[in-house]
Amino acid sequence: SHAITVQGLLSEYQTNMTDSSGQVFYKFRSSTFATGQNLKHFENAGTSHAITVQIPQRKPDVVVAFKTYSNQNLMYRLTGDFNNVHIEQKLASKLGYEKPILHGLA
């Protein structure tokens, strides 16, 4: 876990997948974190609807570790992943990482 020491803007999104009658059968939730000079305009811009998950106080049921390809971050960029923390060394360092990172579905 890394402590983020830069100020930024957290944007949360929810998209519902529905059938032809409008019945919701799946909710997609995602978020992005942005940094920049003009974020002061967004102070207290809304309420978070993030769901807090309690981490169990026990060992994990399963641990899976594998090595990713050294160019995997570039392959994700080609498929529409434009999160710069996956590519830019300077941003990764600013956020407290040794090098650009992969997370989520990587």
Secondary structure, DSSP 4 states (H G I P E B T S, - for coil): -----S--EEEEEEEEEE-TT--EEEEEEEEEEE--TTGGGGTT-----PPP-PPPSS--S-----PPPTTHHHHHHHTT---GGGT-HHHHHHTT-SS----TT-
